[in-house]
Amino acid sequence: MQNKMMTQHFELTKDLSNLVLKETKKYNMTKAEFYRMVVDDYFKNKTVANLTPEYIDTLKQLIEILNVIGERQKRIERSVNYCEDHLRIFFDEYDGDGEEEN
C-alpha cells in the first residue's frame, strides 16, 4: 500500500526526466539542486500532511543527500574550471609541437 502511495507522488517518467534536464539547463543548476528544490517545495506546500512519519523522514534524508551532492558537484565544477584555465594558458604558450611560441 505504501509503495503505491510513493509512486503516486514521485513517478519519474521519461518525459519528466527530459523536463528536468531542460529546467536544469535553463536555470543553470545541477540535477541535485533541482530535485532538492522540488522536495523542499513539496514540504513548503504542506503536501506531506497525508504521508507517514517514515516517508517524511526519508524525504528529509533525501534533502540532506541532495545538499551534499550539490556541494560536491559545485566543487567539481570549480576544479574543472581551474584545470580548464590552466590548459588554456598551456595551449596559449605552446604551439602544439612541444615548443614555446615566440
N, C-alpha and C positions, 0 to 999 in steps of 0.2 A: 504494500500500500504506500509506504513512504517513498519507494523508488518511483512509483507512478507520479507522486506529487513533485518529486525532483525534476522529472522530465517535463512536466507541465510548465515549470518555471524556467528551466535552463536548458532548453533543447537547442543545441548549436548546429544548425543545418549548414549545408554548403553555401547557400545564399547568404546566410547570416555571417559566415566566416568571410565571405567576399566583401560584405558590407563593413566588417571590422577592419579589413585591410585598407579599404577605401578611406574610412574615417581616420585611421591612424596616419595615413599619408597626408590627408587633408589638414590635420591638426598637428602634424609633425610630432607624434608621440609614439611610444612603444606599445606593443600589444599589452604588455603587463600594466602600463599606465592606463590604457583604455579600459581593460577589464576591471581594474581596481576602481576606476571612476564609476563603472556600471554597477558594481556590487555596492559601492558606497552610496550611490543614488538610490539603490534598492532599499537600503536602510533608511535613508532620509525620507523617502516616500511612505514609510510605515507599512510597506508591503509584507514585512516579516511578521506581522501580528498573528497570522494563522500558521506559522511554522513552529516546529518543535524546538525546544531549547538546544538539542543536539545539532539540529540543522543550522540554527543561528550561530552556534559555536563554530561549526565548520565554515560558515561564511566569514566569520571574524578571522579564523585562521587563514583562509584564502586571502583576505585583505593583507594580512601580515606577510604572507609569502610573496604576494604580488608587489608589495613595497620593497622587499629585499631584491627581488628580480629586477624591478625598475631601477633601483640604485646601481646594481651591478651592470645593467645594460648601459646606464649613463657613464659609468667609469670605463667600460669597454669602449664606448664611442669616443670618449676623450682620449683614450690610449691610441685608438686607430687614427684620430685626427693628429695626434702628436707624431706618430710614425709617418703619416702622410706628409706632414710638414717637412720632416727630415728627408724623406725620399725626394720631395720636390727640390729641396736645397741640393741634395746629392746630384740629381739629374740636371739641375741648372749649372752646377760646377763642372760636371764631366760630360763629354760629348758622346758617350756610349761605347767608346773603344778602350776605355781604361785610362785615357789621357786627359789631363786637365785642360779645359778650354782656356785660351788666352784672351 
